Amino acid sequence: MSLPDPVWNDDDGEYVYDWGTFRLDKAEPHAGGRWTNSGKPRDDRPLKSRDDDDERTVSFPPDLMRLLHRHITRYGYGPDGRLFQAEQGGEIPMITYTRAWRAVRKVVLTEEQQKTPLAARPYDLRHAAVSTQLAAGVDPASVAAWAGHSVGVLYEVYAAFLDGGDEANRARIEKILGHKPRSKPEE
């Protein structure tokens, strides 16, 4: 994990955060004790579709770095090195963050949005992150590597997202061809 320390900016009177990274070398998906070899809710396993000793690096933006620094300053790390831990230490039970997710979803989404699958599970943040990276114009090879799968899977899973945005895509093509940006017509 790389969590660069923030740098104080005298002009703005606040800390400035840089990009950080997590290096992932194993997975612990929640399957439930009935479905694991150990009888625990999670078993260690290699990263999906990778060899036992493979790793992948995931970058995260300055806004998340700010939140992580605040969390670490306030709570530190658990005795086992966990960044997030249960009240008595150890893994946070799935039901705890599921309840918290449902409560927050009610606060931040409209009633109409709550009836849709939008952000139905914490895992949906993964889709939001990948979609945001693609919308920002990050090259698909990097997005796929950060997400931990191939470019083919990226296009297959996120094809619906990639179908939109014709105006933005045309503007990107014009920019790379050296055209001046068009101004929007007066309304």
C-alpha positions as CSV (number, residue, x, y, z in Angstrom):
1,M,0.0,0.0,0.0
2,S,1.3,3.5,-0.8
3,L,-0.4,6.3,1.1
4,P,1.7,9.4,0.4
5,D,1.6,12.0,3.2
6,P,-0.4,15.1,2.3
7,V,1.6,18.3,1.6
8,W,0.5,21.6,3.2
9,N,-0.4,24.3,0.7
10,D,0.1,27.8,2.2
11,D,-1.8,29.5,-0.6
12,D,-5.0,27.5,-0.1
13,G,-4.5,26.9,3.7
14,E,-5.1,23.2,3.4
15,Y,-3.5,19.9,2.8
16,V,-3.1,18.6,-0.8
17,Y,-3.3,14.8,-1.3
18,D,-1.7,12.8,-4.1
19,W,-2.7,9.5,-5.7
20,G,-2.3,6.4,-3.6
21,T,-2.2,2.7,-4.5
22,F,-3.1,-0.6,-3.0
23,R,-1.2,-3.7,-4.0
24,L,-3.5,-6.7,-3.9
25,D,-2.1,-10.2,-3.6
26,K,-5.0,-12.3,-2.4
27,A,-8.8,-12.3,-2.3
28,E,-11.2,-13.1,0.6
29,P,-14.6,-13.1,-1.0
30,H,-17.5,-13.5,1.3
31,A,-19.2,-16.8,0.5
32,G,-20.6,-17.9,3.9
33,G,-19.3,-20.6,6.2
34,R,-21.4,-23.3,4.4
35,W,-19.5,-22.7,1.2
36,T,-15.9,-22.4,2.3
37,N,-13.3,-25.0,3.0
38,S,-12.6,-23.6,6.4
39,G,-16.1,-23.1,7.6
40,K,-15.4,-19.4,8.0
41,P,-17.4,-16.8,6.0
42,R,-14.3,-16.1,3.9
43,D,-11.3,-18.1,2.7
44,D,-8.1,-16.7,1.4
45,R,-7.6,-17.5,-2.3
46,P,-5.5,-16.1,-5.2
47,L,-6.8,-13.2,-7.2
48,K,-9.5,-14.2,-9.7
49,S,-8.0,-15.8,-12.8
50,R,-4.4,-15.4,-11.6
51,D,-1.6,-17.5,-10.2
52,D,-1.0,-17.8,-6.5
53,D,1.9,-15.3,-6.5
54,D,0.4,-12.8,-8.9
55,E,-0.4,-9.2,-7.7
56,R,-2.2,-6.2,-9.1
57,T,-2.0,-2.6,-8.2
58,V,-5.1,-0.4,-7.8
59,S,-4.7,3.3,-7.9
60,F,-7.1,5.6,-6.1
61,P,-7.6,9.4,-6.4
62,P,-6.6,12.2,-4.0
63,D,-10.2,12.5,-2.6
64,L,-10.1,8.9,-1.4
65,M,-6.6,9.5,0.0
66,R,-8.0,12.4,2.1
67,L,-10.7,10.1,3.5
68,L,-8.2,7.3,4.2
69,H,-5.8,9.6,6.0
70,R,-8.6,10.9,8.1
71,H,-9.7,7.4,9.0
72,I,-6.2,6.2,9.8
73,T,-5.5,9.3,12.0
74,R,-8.8,8.7,13.9
75,Y,-8.8,4.9,14.2
76,G,-5.4,3.6,13.2
77,Y,-5.0,0.0,12.1
78,G,-6.3,-3.1,13.8
79,P,-3.9,-5.5,15.6
80,D,-4.0,-7.7,12.5
81,G,-3.2,-4.7,10.2
82,R,-6.8,-4.3,9.0
83,L,-7.6,-0.8,7.8
84,F,-11.3,-1.3,8.8
85,Q,-12.1,-3.5,11.7
86,A,-15.1,-4.5,13.9
87,E,-15.7,-2.8,17.2
88,Q,-14.0,-5.6,19.1
89,G,-11.3,-6.0,16.4
90,G,-11.2,-8.4,13.4
91,E,-13.3,-8.6,10.4
92,I,-16.5,-6.4,10.1
93,P,-19.5,-8.8,9.8
94,M,-21.2,-8.6,6.5
95,I,-24.5,-7.8,8.1
96,T,-23.0,-4.7,9.7
97,Y,-21.9,-3.1,6.5
98,T,-25.0,-4.3,4.7
99,R,-27.2,-2.5,7.2
100,A,-25.0,0.6,7.1
101,W,-25.1,0.6,3.3
102,R,-28.9,0.3,3.2
103,A,-29.3,3.2,5.7
104,V,-26.9,5.5,3.8
105,R,-28.6,4.6,0.5
106,K,-31.9,5.8,2.0
107,V,-30.3,9.1,2.9
108,V,-28.4,9.9,-0.3
109,L,-30.8,8.6,-3.0
110,T,-34.3,9.9,-3.9
111,E,-37.2,7.6,-3.3
112,E,-37.4,6.9,-7.0
113,Q,-33.7,6.0,-7.1
114,Q,-34.1,3.7,-4.1
115,K,-36.6,1.6,-6.2
116,T,-33.9,1.0,-8.8
117,P,-30.8,-1.3,-8.6
118,L,-28.6,1.8,-8.4
119,A,-26.0,1.2,-5.8
120,A,-27.9,-1.7,-4.4
121,R,-24.8,-3.3,-2.9
122,P,-21.4,-2.0,-1.8
123,Y,-20.0,-4.1,-4.7
124,D,-21.7,-1.7,-7.1
125,L,-19.1,0.9,-6.2
126,R,-16.7,-1.2,-8.4
127,H,-18.9,-0.6,-11.4
128,A,-19.2,3.1,-10.6
129,A,-15.4,3.4,-10.3
130,V,-14.8,1.6,-13.6
131,S,-17.5,3.7,-15.4
132,T,-16.0,6.9,-14.0
133,Q,-12.5,5.9,-15.2
134,L,-13.9,5.2,-18.7
135,A,-15.9,8.4,-18.7
136,A,-12.8,10.3,-17.8
137,G,-11.1,8.9,-20.9
138,V,-8.6,6.6,-19.1
139,D,-7.2,4.1,-21.5
140,P,-9.1,0.8,-21.4
141,A,-6.0,-1.3,-20.7
142,S,-5.3,0.7,-17.5
143,V,-8.9,0.5,-16.4
144,A,-9.0,-3.2,-17.0
145,A,-5.7,-3.7,-15.1
146,W,-6.9,-1.7,-12.1
147,A,-10.2,-3.6,-12.1
148,G,-8.3,-6.9,-12.3
149,H,-9.6,-8.3,-15.6
150,S,-8.9,-8.3,-19.3
151,V,-9.8,-5.5,-21.8
152,G,-12.2,-8.1,-23.4
153,V,-14.1,-8.6,-20.1
154,L,-14.0,-4.8,-19.6
155,Y,-15.8,-4.3,-22.9
156,E,-18.2,-7.1,-22.4
157,V,-19.2,-6.0,-18.9
158,Y,-19.2,-2.3,-19.5
159,A,-20.4,-2.3,-23.1
160,A,-23.7,-0.6,-22.3
161,F,-21.8,2.3,-20.6
162,L,-19.4,2.6,-23.6
163,D,-22.3,2.9,-26.0
164,G,-23.3,6.4,-24.8
165,G,-21.6,9.8,-24.9
166,D,-21.4,10.4,-28.7
167,E,-20.9,14.2,-28.2
168,A,-18.0,13.7,-25.8
169,N,-16.5,11.1,-28.0
170,R,-16.6,13.3,-31.1
171,A,-15.0,16.2,-29.1
172,R,-12.2,13.8,-28.0
173,I,-11.6,12.8,-31.7
174,E,-11.6,16.5,-32.8
175,K,-9.2,17.4,-30.0
176,I,-6.7,14.7,-30.9
177,L,-7.0,15.7,-34.6
178,G,-6.0,19.3,-33.6
179,H,-9.4,21.0,-34.1
180,K,-10.3,23.9,-31.9
181,P,-13.2,23.2,-29.5
182,R,-16.5,24.2,-30.8
183,S,-18.5,26.6,-28.7
184,K,-22.0,25.6,-27.7
185,P,-24.7,27.4,-29.7
186,E,-26.6,30.2,-27.9
187,E,-29.9,29.1,-26.5
